[in-house]
Amino acid sequence: MPISQGDLEASIRNVIPITHLEIIDQSSGCGENYAIFVVSDAFEGKTTLARHRFINDILKKEIALMHAFSQKTLTPKQWEAQQAKATAA
């Protein structure tokens, strides 16, 4: 059973406050391979590994139905710094 971008978004937004969220279906629409980019205050003070485990726990049911899943997680401060660096380049 394919997972929809809407299902992933709802699952994440129902648990943590989101500053920015991108969900990309990398499986040409079949819903079995997603990459997500999440910016949230909920990641403040957490290591990258702890953030990824947190998202994996939130999306446990959905990930079990996927072939592949990748994620990038940042705090709002990290995201702002990344955007400023990209703009300056």
DALIN-V18109 format. One record per residue. N is the residue number from 1. PSI is psi as a letter, one per 30 degrees, with the letter a starting at -180 (NA if undefined). BURIAL is + if it has 16 or more other ideal C-beta (glycine too) atoms within 10 Angstrom, else -. Layout:
<<N/PSI/BURIAL> <N/PSI/BURIAL>>
//
This chain:
<<1/k/-> <2/k/-> <3/k/+> <4/l/-> <5/e/-> <6/e/-> <7/e/+> <8/e/+> <9/e/-> <10/e/-> <11/e/+> <12/e/+> <13/f/-> <14/f/-> <15/e/-> <16/l/-> <17/k/-> <18/k/-> <19/e/-> <20/k/-> <21/k/-> <22/k/-> <23/k/+> <24/k/-> <25/j/+> <26/g/-> <27/g/-> <28/h/-> <29/f/-> <30/f/-> <31/g/+> <32/f/+> <33/j/+> <34/k/+> <35/k/-> <36/l/+> <37/j/-> <38/k/+> <39/k/+> <40/k/+> <41/f/-> <42/f/+> <43/f/+> <44/k/-> <45/g/-> <46/k/-> <47/l/-> <48/e/-> <49/e/-> <50/e/-> <51/e/+> <52/e/+> <53/e/-> <54/e/+> <55/e/+> <56/e/-> <57/e/-> <58/e/+> <59/g/+> <60/e/-> <61/e/-> <62/e/+> <63/e/+> <64/f/-> <65/f/-> <66/l/+> <67/e/-> <68/k/-> <69/k/+> <70/l/-> <71/l/+> <72/k/-> <73/k/+> <74/l/+> <75/l/+> <76/e/-> <77/e/-> <78/e/-> <79/e/+> <80/e/-> <81/e/-> <82/e/-> <83/e/-> <84/e/-> <85/e/-> <86/e/-> <87/e/-> <88/f/-> <89/NA/->>
//
